Amino acid sequence: MTVLDARALNRATLARQLLLDRADVPVLDAVAHLGGMQAQEPQEPFVGLWSRLRSFHPAALCDLLTERHLVRTHLMRRTVHLVTADDLLAWRARHDAMLRGRVLGVYRQELDGVDLDELAAAGRAVLADGEPRSMSELARAVADRWPRPGPRALGEMLVAALIPMVQLPPRGLWRTRAGVRNLPVASWLGREVDPPAPDGSDAVGAALVRRYLAAFGPAASADLRAWSGLAGLPAAIASVREELVSFRDERGRELLDLPDAPRPDPGTPAPVRFLSAFDNAVLGYQDRRRIIDDEDRGLSVTGARVVLVDGRVAATWTVEADTVTVTPLRRLSRADRTAVAEEGRALASFLSDQESDRVRVTG
């Protein structure tokens, strides 16, 4: 079985994540290809798409949100993702058990003795008037019936697990600060989420396997689990295995992939790219060494924005007062500093209200 080293996996990841060459595709298609984008920080998808698309205009993403083609919702790993409306409708039921389990993992004591089906019914009754509500407003509306758990536990269980919800615009619009207002998926999209297959088959799980590999492969089953948060996918993998090809990484793990997906030559040059906070190019794996060194792994879970140099995390970046500041994690060559500064100037111009192209590379 062919062994793929870290550099080969890195180049495959960059190609799948649209980071090797900026893509000339519509925003909706890009979000669909990526299997959604991490979006708990509302402005971050704009940076993620700017780094991936050749001609990205923030208004395109805003229009897709307000026109209900893209939505913000709790999905993979119980984190807020920007996904297509079609994917939310198709995938949400497959994530139900995971979402409940993860909220219970945090609030098991508080929610002990609470009948979750009754809680869901009470939440739906409150939302039946069609008015969007914050998590705390929804929790307070049912707190008289369940006073002991407290509003945080009730609210998170309702919003993130029991009732498929979307976070409404203006939350997530360009250069807009807005609180979270939730509405049931059916109210916002005019359709209930797709129910599980009555025969117990898992066509959605199989689709998730294929979609994950298209955006993240080659990858191990543990990587798929780390991205999705779903533990019960071995049967789905088994159902599509004959469609797939296999490799091994340097640790001996089996890696699965779609046969015709891009796996560029490891020597392919990789341009500097600025990633958004919690970017799935880093978070989408259990073994992240293809893109980030072990000693820097903590950056991927603390919300640090990172810079890829030769395809790997080599710096962090911040922006303040129209200036992008890059802090290298290790010494950069003169050529790399020049390339980082050039891409940083382009990013500063994209982010700035005042057409700034100021960038500072420290160290």
N, C-alpha and C positions, 0 to 999 in steps of 0.2 A: 504494500500500500504506500502510495506517495506521501512523503513527509513534507509538510509546508512549514518553513521556518517563520520566525516572527516578522521578518521583512516581507515575505510573500503574503502573509495574512494581513499585514498593514496595508499593502497596496490594494489587495482585494477589498478591504474595508473602505478605504478612501474612494475607490471606484463605485462601490455600492451606495455609499453615503453622499455621492455627488460632490466630493471634496478633492478629487484628483483633477477633474476638469469641471468648471461651472457648466451646468446643464441649461439648455435652451428649451425648457418645458414650462407649462403653466403652473401657477402656484398650487392649484388643486391637485394636479397630477404629481407634483413633487411631494406634497404632504402624504398623499396616498401611497406613493412608492416607498417612502420612509416608514410607513406603518404608524404614522403619527409623530408628533414632536413633543418632547417634554416642555411643559408650559406653566409650571406653578409660579414662575416669575413671568408676569404677563407680557413684558416687552421682549423677552429672549427669542421667541420664534422669528422675530424680524431679523435679528442678527444671524440666526441659523440659516434662514433662507437667503439673506444677502450673500453669505459665504458660499452658497451652493448653486445659486441661479445667476445666469449671465445678465439678465436685465430684470432685476427685482424692484418693484415699486411698492412701498408699504400700502398704498391705497388698494392694491389688488387683494391683499390679505384682509384688509378691513371690509372690503365689499363682500368677500366670501363669508365672513362672520355675520355681517348684518343681513345678508341674503340667505343665511342658514344652510350654506353648502359645507362650511366648516364649523365645528363646535369645540368648546372647551368643556372637558368633563373628567371625572375620576375614572381611570381605566387601568392600564397596565401598572402593576405594583401599587395600586391605590393612589398613585400620584396624578396630578392634573396633566392631561395631555390635550394637545390640539390635534383633532382627527377629522376625517371627512364624516359627514352625516351618514353616508352609506355604511362606513365601517362601524360607526357607533351602533347603528341599528342592527347590524349583522353580528357584532362581537359581544355586545353588552351582556347578554344572558350567559354566555360562556364564562364570563368573569364574576358572576354573581357570588358563587360560593367563596371564591378567593377574597372578594371585597368584604364580605361579612366576616370571614375568618380574620382578616387583618385588622379590622376595627375591633373585633372582640379580643384580639391579642393585646390591644392597648387598654381596653376598657372592660375586661372580663369581670372584674369585681363589681364595678359600678352597674353593669348591665345584668348581673346575676338575678335571675327570677323574672326578667322582662320578657314577655312573649313578643318575639320580633315580628311575627306576622300581625299581631294586634297593633304594634307600634307603627308598622308600615301603613296599615289601614287608617290609623289616626292621622298620620302625616299626609296621606293622599286626600283625606277629607278636608284638611286645612287648606291644601293647595287647589282644591276643586274650584275655587273662585277665580282661578286664572291669574292671580296676582303673584309676581315673583317675590321671593323672600330671601333674606339672609339666613345663614345657618342658625344664628342665635334667635332670630325671630321665629323660625319654625320650631326650634326646640322649646322656646317659651310657650308657644301655642299648645303644646302637648304636656307641658311640665306638671300641670295640675293632676294629671292622671298618673304620671310617673315622677314624683318629686325627688326620689332618692338618688337616681343616677347623676343628676346635675345636667345643665344645658349642654356642656361640651360633649359628653358621651352621647346624649340623645341626638344632638345635632349632627355629629359626625356619622353616626350610624344611619340616620335618615338620608343625609345628603350624599355621603360617599358610598353607601352600600345598599340600603333597602329600596330606595326609589331611584331609578335611572334619571339623572338630572343633567342639565347643562347650565353653565355659567353664562349669563346673558351679556351682550354688549351693553354699555361701552367698555366693560372689563375686557382687556385684551386688544383694544384698538390702539393705533399708533399714537405715541406721545400722550396717552390719556391715562389718568389715574382715576380708578373707580373701584368701589367696593364690590364684593361678590354678591350677586343676586341670582338666585336659583329658580329654575322652573323645570317641571318634569319634561322628559324627552318628548313624550306624546303631545304635550301642549305646544312645545316649540317647533317640532318637526311635523306635527299632524299625523303621527303614526307611532304605534307602540313598537318597542324593540322586538326583533324576531324571537319567537319562543324556541326553546330547545327542541331538537328533533324528537318526535313522539316514539320513534323506534329505538331510541337510545344510541343511535349512531353519532359520530362526531365530525360532521363535515366542516364545521367551523374550526375545530381544532386542526384538521388537516390543512385548511386554508391559512390558518395562522402560521403553521410550519413553513408553508411555501412562501408566504409573504415575509416572514422573518428572514429566511435564507436569501431572498432576493435583495433585501436591504442590509443584511449583516453577515452573510455567509462568506466563506465556509465557517461553520460553527458547531460546537458540541451541544448536546441536549441540555447540559447545565447552563450554557449561555442563553439558550432559548428560554429556559426557566427563569434565569436572572432578569431577562428583558420583560417577560410577560407577567411574572409572579405566579404563573399557573404551574402547579405540581403535576397535574394529571394529564400530561401529554404523551407519555410513552406509546399509548395505543394509537394516537394520531400520527406519531412518527412512524410507527410500524405500518400504518395503512398507506403511507406514501413512500416507504423506503425504496420500493422498486423503481420509483421515478428519479431517485437521487444517486449521486456519486459520493464516494467516501475517500477521505484522506486521513492522515494523522498529523498531530502537531508534535513539537519537539518533546513534549511531556508524555507522548504516547496516547493521548486522548483521540478518540475517533471524532472526526469532523465531517459533517454532512453538508451537501451543497446541491444546488440545481445544476444540471449538467452543462447548460449553455450560459450560465451567469459569468460575468467578467472576472477573470483572475489574471491581472496584468503581470508582466514580467517584473520581478522584484527590483530590477534596476531602473524602472520607470521613474523619472524625476517627479517629485511631489512639491507643489508650490506651498508657500506660507498660507495658512488659513487661520482666521480668528474664530473660535467656537463660542457659542453661547453658554450661559450657566446651565449645568446639568445636561449637557448635550448628549444625546443618545449614541453618538459615535463613540463615546467613552463609556457611558453607563450601560450600553446594551449588551454587555458581556459579563459572565462570571469571571473569566480570565481576561483581564484588560491589558495584559502585557504586550499585546500586539500594537498598542497605541500609547500606553503610558507606563513609565517605570514603576516598580512596586513602591519605591520610596516616595513617589509623588501621588500614589493612588488616593490618598485622603483628599486631594484637591477635587476629585470627581464627585465627592459626596457633600462637600461643604459649600458648593455653589460658586467656586472660583471660576472665572472665565479664563480659558487657556488658549495658547497659541501653538499651532502645529508648525514645526520646522522639520523639513524632510519627513513629514508624515507623523511625527511623534510630538507629544506634549513637551515643550521646551521652555515655556514662559507662561506667565499669567498677565492679564491685562485689566485695566480699569479705565473709566472715563470720568472726567470731572472738568467743569469749566471749558468745555469744547476741546479738551486735550485728551488724547488716548495715551496712557502711560503703560509701557510694557516692562515687566520685571523678569529678566531671564532667570531660569532655574539653574542654569550652568552657563559657562562661558560660550558665547556665540562667535563664530568666525566673522570677519569683516563683511564677507559676502552675505552671510545670513542676517547680520544686523541691517544691512542695506535693504534686503528683501523684506524684513519685518517692518522697517520704517516705511517702505513704500506701500505695503498693504495696510499698515496702520493709518497712513494719511488718507487712503481711500475710505477706510472705515470711519475716521473722524468726520470726513465730509458727509458720509451717509447719515451719521447720527446727529450732526450739528444743526441747530436752528440758524446758525450764522455763517454757514458755508466755510467752517473751519477745516483746515487740513493739518492741524497741529498734532504732532506725535512726539513722544519722548521715550527713548529706550534707555533704561537705567543700567548701571553697572559698567 
